[in-house]
Amino acid sequence: MRRLVLLGSLSLLACGTPEARTQKLNDGSWSFTCELPMEDCIRHAEKTCRTQRYRIIDGRSEVRVRDVIPLETSYYTSRLHLVCNEEDGAALLASQKTPAASSAEATAQLAPVCTTGETRECVGAAACKGGQSCLPDRSGFSPCDCGPLPLAPAAAAPSEAPLAPSQGGPGQGADATKPAAP
């Protein structure tokens, strides 16, 4: 009987989903994934850091609402990435950001945006359809080039002699008083 109670308790514990999962990362920071609202996830993180101060590096929260009123249910997922520190956390955070920023800048300088000779379509001024080409230093694309502007159609030169009504001109003289032939 005792064994049955023990097995039942263990199965209940195994089936229950933890509301908060905590993981210590290699750099000494902590990652939290909680099935709770953000403020409850932060309370869980405070328990992990105990008497130390902490600095939140990244935090995201998602709320999903399911069903219809009055039976709707809200489901929460909150994620935190933080550092516990006995000091104010500024020195630790500054030392982490400085190398990351310089390595990101170095990567941006090394990685070209485009390849020499690469072209692509673009939409230019007044919604014209044009093209762009990769700059010689491969740092980006040239401005959108839609080619030369189209010339406006030339206006028809007025003829010296007025057209007769039968040719599409205005009615004049004796022709104007005659009714049109059927």
N, C-alpha and C positions, 0 to 999 in steps of 0.2 A: 504494500500500500504506500509506504513511504517513497519507494522508487517511482511509483506512478505519479505522485504529487511533484516530485523533483522533475520528472520528464515533462509534465504539464507546464510547470513554471518556466523551464528552459525553452519550450516551444513558444510560449507567449512572448518571452523576451526576444527570441529569434525572429518572430513574425512582426514585431513592432518596429516601425520605421523611426529612426532617431530624428528628433526635430532639429538638431544642430550637429554638424560634423566638423571636427577641428583637425587641422593638419599643420604641423610645424615644418616649414620649408628649409631647404639647405642654407639659405642666407640668414637664418635666424628669425625671419618674419613668420607670421601666422596667417593661415587661410581658413576662413569659416564659410560654410554653406549651411544656411538655416532654412527650414520650412516654417519660418516665422516672419512677422513684420520686422522691418529694419531695427526699430528701437529695441525689440526683444533680442535680436541677434547681437546688438551692441552690448546689452546687459550680459549675455553669455560670454562675449569677448572680454568684458571687464573682469569676470570671474577668472579667466585664464591668466590675465596679467596681474591679478591680485593687487598688491600695493604699489606696483609700478605704474608709471605713466605710460600712455600709448599714443601712437600717431597712426591715424587711418591713412593708408596709401591709396586705396581704391575701395569703393563701395557701390554696389548696385542692388536695386530692389525691383521685383516684378510682382504684380498683383494680377491674378486671373480670376474672373468672376464667371461662374457657371450656373446654369438653370435660370429660372424666371422668378420674378417676385411673386409670392413671398418666400419661395423656397431657394432663392439664390444663395450660393456659397462662395466665399472668397478663399483662394489658395495663394499663399505667399511663398516666394523664393527670394532670399536675401544673400548676398555674397559680400564678404569683407576681406580685405587684405591689410594687415596692420603689423606694426612693430611695437613690442613692449620694450620700455627703456626706463631705467631708474632716473635718468636726467630728464630734460624737457623733450628729448627726441630730435631736436633740431640738428645737432652735430651728426647723429647717425643718418638722418634723412639726407642731409647735405652731402655727406660722403657717398651715399648711394646714388644720388642724382648726377653728380659731377661726371663720373666716368661714363655713365649711360648716355648723357647728352653729347659728350665728345665722340663716343663711338657711333652714335646716330648721325652726327654731322659728318664723320668720316665716311660712313656708308653712303650718305646722300651725295657726297662729292665724288665717290668712286662709281656709283651706279648711274649710267647715262639714262636720260629720259627717252631717247629715241635713237635709231641707227641712221648713219649717214645714208642719204638717198631715200629714206622712208617718206612717204606722202600719205595724206589722208584727206577725206572730204570735210568741208566745213560750211557753215552758214555765216555769211559776212554782213556788211552794212545793208540795210533795206532788204534783208532776207535773201540776199543773192546767194547762189550756190557756187562755191569755189573750192579751192584746194590750199593745203599747207604743206610745207616741206620741212624736214628736220634741219635745224641750224648746224653750221659747220662744227661747233664745239659740242654738239649733241646735248645741249642743256635744255632744249625745248623745241617748239615748232614756231615757224615764222607766222606773221599775221595772215589772216585769211585773204587770199587773192582771188577775186572774181573775174579777172581779166578786164579788158577795156570796157568803158561804159557804152551801151548801144546808142547810136545816133537816133534822134527823133526823126520820124518820117517827114520828108520835105512836103510842104504845102503845095497843092496844085496851082500853077500859074493861071491867072484869070485870062480867058480868051478875049480877043478884041471884039468879035461879033457876038451879040447875044444869041442864045439858042431859041429856036422856034418852039411853040408849045408842043408840037408833035415830037420834038427832040428832048423834051424835059425842061425847057426854059419857061419863064413866066409868060402868060398870055398877053399879047400886045395887039393894038390896032384892030383890024377887021376880024382877025382870028379869035379875039377875045370875046366878041359878041356872038359868034356862031356856037350853036350847041354841038356837043361832041357827037360824031357819027357813031351809029351803033355797030 
